[in-house]
Amino acid sequence: MTTFSISAVVLLGILLVVFLRNKTMKLSYTVLAILFGFFLDKTSAAAPIQQFLTQIANTINQITK
């Protein structure tokens, strides 16, 4: 699970950089998205979201084998 979490963070970070460079996402929206992620992690919704994302990653992994 740790590998998926790190991969997801890297992927989302890359997407944020791409959006910023293409001027499709302003810096304030990026900061808001980052802060939302940090605060969401501290709620009770974090565990179900993590389980859902893990299931999606496992499904994709099963399909690509």
Contacts in CASP RR format, 6 or more apart in sequence:
PFRMAT RR
TARGET T0000
AUTHOR 0000-0000-0000
METHOD contacts of the structure
MODEL  1
MTTFSISAVVLLGILLVVFLRNKTMKLSYTVLAILFGFFLDKTSAAAPIQ
QFLTQIANTINQITK
1 50 0 8 1.000
1 54 0 8 1.000
4 53 0 8 1.000
4 54 0 8 1.000
4 57 0 8 1.000
5 50 0 8 1.000
8 53 0 8 1.000
16 25 0 8 1.000
16 30 0 8 1.000
16 33 0 8 1.000
16 34 0 8 1.000
19 25 0 8 1.000
19 30 0 8 1.000
20 26 0 8 1.000
20 27 0 8 1.000
20 30 0 8 1.000
40 46 0 8 1.000
40 49 0 8 1.000
END
